[in-house]
């Protein structure tokens, strides 16, 4: 596993090496809903592109103009996570013609019509795991086998429902509950119950806090960064 993980990291590093700058803006939807949220995202993007320099932006239009100048002549990689409005894309990458040849813009969203409206060229549908696949993946990480231990099967329906077929969530939750008592399982699931499925990152944070093994935590961070 260590050798495979190193090879994966080398491939990722080599891919990033082909870009002069990169920026990963996560939870775009949540941030944009706050006061001056789009300006905050523009500042974060410019800070990433300009080596951490703090930028003053007076308005969204001002931010767009500064982004045009910042990306000029640079091959950049941009990831926009959980976009749900056209104006969010417009504020960060609406000036796509200004990006240098070879730049890549990756957008994740629940709204395929938004991608089509913005003339996104390549759309990939991410498939969720089936119930059977979810049970098997979770079981490998929680029990070290492809099926659940008898005394813990009562938790499986709730776990599969909360993880909504997301492989990362199943792996992290399985690792965090591995070797724990049923009392801990119940306590963890009650915490997850109050978090909407749309806020999966918060569920992952709760699960991550329960992981005690440093190697498993490191593996989680490697997967999350990927």
N, C-alpha and C positions, 0 to 999 in steps of 0.2 A: 504493500500500500504506500509506503514511504517513497519508493522509487517512482510509482505512478503519480503521486502527488507532486514530486519534484519536476517530473516531465511536464505535468499540467501547468505548473507555475512558470516553467521556462517558456512554454508555448504562449501563455498569456503575456509574459513579460516581452517576448519578441514581438507580439502583435502590438502592444502599447508602444514599443520602441519605434514603430513606423510613423507615429504621430509626434508632432512637436509639443503639443499641449493636449490635455484632456480634462473633462469636467463631468462629474456624475451628480445630477440634481435629483434627489430622491423625494418622494411624497410631494410632488409638485402640486397636486390637488389641495392637500391640506395647507401647505404654506401659502398658496395663492388666495385662500379664503381669509387670511388675516389682514389687518390693516397694512397697506403698502407691501402686500405679499409678493407681487410681481417685481417690485423694485428690490426686495430682499433677494429674490432668486437671481435677478440680473447682477446684483453685487457679488453674490456667491460665484456665479459663472465667471465674471470678470476677474475675481480674485484667483480662481483656479487657472485661468488663462495667463494672467499677468504675475505669476509666481508669488501669490499671497499679498500683493499690494492692495491696500484699502482704497476703495473707490467711492467718491461722492456722486450720487445720482439724484437729480432734482425731480425727475418725472420718468414715466415709462418710455416716453418718446426720447428723452435724453439718454436713457439706458440703451435703447436700440441703436442710437447713433454711436455711442461709445463702444458697443459690441462690434459694430461694423469696422471701426478703426482697430480694435484689439485683434480681430481674427484675420485682418488683411495680410495676405502672404504667408499664413500659417496653416499647416495641415493639422486639424484638430479632430479629436474624438469626443462626442457629446452624447451622454445618456440622460434622457428625461423620463423619470419614473412616475407612473400613475397620473398621466395627463387626462383631463376631462373637459377642457374648454379650448376653443381655437385661439383665444387671446393669450393663453399661456404659451402656446407655440410661437405666436407672433412676437411676443415680448423677448424671446430668447433666440429663436432661429428663423424668424419671419423674413430675415434678409438672407435667405439661403444662397442667393446668387453671389454674395460677398465672400462666401467661404472658399478657401483655396482648394484646388483640384486634389482629390484624394481624401478629403475630410469625410467623416462618417457621423451621421446623426441617427441615434437609436431612440425610439419612443415606445414606451409601454403604456397601454391604455385598455380600459374595458369597452371602449366605444369605437368600433371599427369604422362607423360612419365619419368620425372625426378625422381618421387617417385618410379616408377617401376625399373628404372635403379639402384637406391640405395637400392633396396630390402626392401622398407618400407612395413611393414607387414599389417597394417590396414589403408585403404584409405576411407575417408568419403567425399562424394560430397555435398557441401553446395549449396542448391537451392536458387535462387533469387526469390523474390516475383513477382507475376504476376502484370500486370498493374492495375487490379481491386483491388488487395490486397494492392498495393502501394498507390493508391488513398485513400483507406479507412484508412490505418495507418497514412498517412500524415494528413488527414482531422481531425482525432481524436486529434492530437497534435496541429494543427494550428487553428481549429475551434471548438473543443470540441464536434464534431459530426462525423458521418461516411461518410459524403459527403461535398464537398466544398461549400462555400458561393458563391452565383451567381456572384457577381462582381469580384471574384478572380479566376473563372474557366479558364480564359485566360492564367493563369500562370502554370496551372497543367501539360500540355504537356512538357514544358521545365523542370519543377521540376522532373517529373518522369524520364525523359531522363538523367538528371544529377545524380540522385541518383542510377541509374542502379539496382534497386531492392534491395538495401542494407537497411535492417530495421533500423540500427543505424543512417544512413544518413537521412532517412525519418523522424525519430523521432526528431533528433537534429535540422534539418532545419525547421520542423513544429513548434517546440517549439520556435525557434529563431524568426520566422515570426509572431507568434500568437499576434494578437492585433495591428500589425503594419499597416501603411498606404500602399496603392498600390505603392507609390513612393519608399518606403523602399524596398518593394518586388522587384521592377524593378532594383533598385540599387544593391541589393544582388545577383540577378540572373546574372547581367552583370559581377560581380566579379567572379562568378562560371563559366561563359562561357569561360574564358581564361585559366582555369585549366583543363588539360586532365583528363579523367575518371580514368586513372591509378594512379593518385595522389589524391585519395579520402580523405586521411588524411588531405590534405590542405583545401579541401572543408569543412570538419568537423571543422577545426580550424576557418575558416571564420564564419561559422554558430554559433559556440560556443561563439564567441566574441559579437554576437548580443543578446545572452540570458541575460536578466536582473535579473530574479528571481533566488535567491541563491539556492532554493530547486531544481529548474530545472537544474541548473549547477551541483549541487551535484549528481543528478540522472544521468546526462550525464557521469560524471566521474566514477560513480559506474558501469555503463554499459560498458564504454570503458575499464575499468580495468578488468571486467569479460571477 
